Amino acid sequence: VGKSSVLFLALAGVTIPVACMKAPGGSAESTTAKAVVLPASIQQSRTNIPKLYQEACAKCHGGQGEGGGGGTRTLLTKDLYDQKHDKPFYDAIAKGVPDMGMEAYGETLTPGEMWGLVVYIRELQTDWMRQQTGSRNEENKVYTSGGERYKIERLITSGLRTPWAIDWLPDGRMLITNRPGDLAIANNQRVIATVEGIPKATEIGQGGLMDVTVHPNYKSNGWIYLSYTEPDGDNMRRGMTKIVRGKLSGNRWVTQQTIWEAPRESYNGSGVHFGNRIVFDGKGHIFFSVGERGAQALAQDLTKANGKVYRVNEDGSIPKDNPFVDDESKSKGYLPSIWSYGHRNPQGLAFDRDGNLWDTEHGPRGGDELNRVVKGANYGWPVVSFSIEYNGAPRSTPWPASGEKFKMPTYRWIKSIGACGMDTGRGDAFPKWRGDLFAGGLSGANVDRIRVAGDRLVERDEILHGMGRVREVAVSPKGEIYVALNGPDHILRIVPAK
Ligand code: HEC
């Protein structure tokens, strides 16, 4: 049929295809695209976005986005993969491309469905991009990124169980949390000891022992901060994220203090979205993140602990300049430790070169986010999202309706990477990477090097892919980049290649 399209009319369940000819290159007759009428058979696919694409769009755009139908161009180009096309893609679907023979879907599909189609196109593009770029996954091979030459080494290959976080003691030994609940002490070859007497964590689903962060002035004060899923009394099948600090006496955990715990009502049996990462701002505070525990709406509720980034003083007391500590907030029962809200499951937290705080968090299917975390801001979950549901059903558009104020992410990963673990380039190993963010992904099995300026994404480069699920990315005092994998439970290290 050349560059023409087929318009379907649905009449009392009977589908009659009607040829709708449009001249290639467009014609002067109209600049407004005709609204599409979907046949009944396709109507049923609206709850499944991949199916909807295959039935309504693939005839022109190709099953993999490769184009071809009626002369339609491929969607598989590096430029079209860029996130700057998110809104133009959405607009093309809503308004059509009349001059090129694509009808408008804006009156036929909901905004969530049209955004869902953009997500699905991004999934197709991601698979194609992977074929183009390959994977940086070979040990001791020299790779380059951002003016640095590097190679990947495998350090620890046994003795770890779902390693979750890494930090360093001043003598160079590592502390590594294992999610089932034990804190290991390791050198660069192996686990050499287990810390005795840390609080009992319960490993329900994604919960368990999570972050470990050594105080920046450890040498003078000896504090180590831990986050874990605290069981609900004796009930090991219910729990919630809790933060404590303590000290090491030999290999024993001593002098424990509670830094933050959630109201008892939020302890539950859900196995998802505990967060958590802890970072110091160097100005007397810690920031940490807690996921929404699958109770999506509570991320918007400032009286609930779920789906928030928090700021407290290093001893757990509430800073006077937190955003929700005034009399009005108090009378409404807002939690005074909240710094920002509307988060889903933030599992990466780090400061950039300018001292701005960033989080990475999971979307469901598509729409993992890199957010600049600012005081009092609302990040929109679950009202707006760059995601579709795991089962392919549509959600919302990522853009707020007028009147709603949400802070948009600086970058969104579609496909999802299962964002987890982030740290900042420092030290002498990679001078050109100082201040860059290094962010990992579980399902994405990736480490991305990300450069930001203000709210803006300057550069993103995947420096490792396909060696296992990336749970943690931690930059050592020397500036080498340590990566904790889950499955296999190994520790890798990225070092300069001479
Ligand atoms: C009748 C053929 C046809 C159908 C059906 C069709 N499109 Fe298109 N679409 C086109 C053409 C032609 C263009 C213009 C760009 C080009 O020449 O490839 C286009 C442009 C687009 C663009 C913008 C791409 C760019 O290069 O900026 C997007 C996104 C898109 N279509 C998505 C969809 C989706 C989603 C569907 C299904 C709901 C769909 N289209 C259905 C033919 C079609």
Boltz pocket constraint, residues with backbone or C-beta under 6 A from the ligand:
constraints:
  - pocket:
      binder: B
      contacts: [[A, 4], [A, 5], [A, 6], [A, 52], [A, 53], [A, 56], [A, 57], [A, 58], [A, 59], [A, 60], [A, 61], [A, 67], [A, 69], [A, 70], [A, 71], [A, 72], [A, 73], [A, 74], [A, 80], [A, 88], [A, 89], [A, 90], [A, 92], [A, 93], [A, 97], [A, 100], [A, 101], [A, 102], [A, 103], [A, 105], [A, 117], [A, 118], [A, 121]]
      max_distance: 6.0
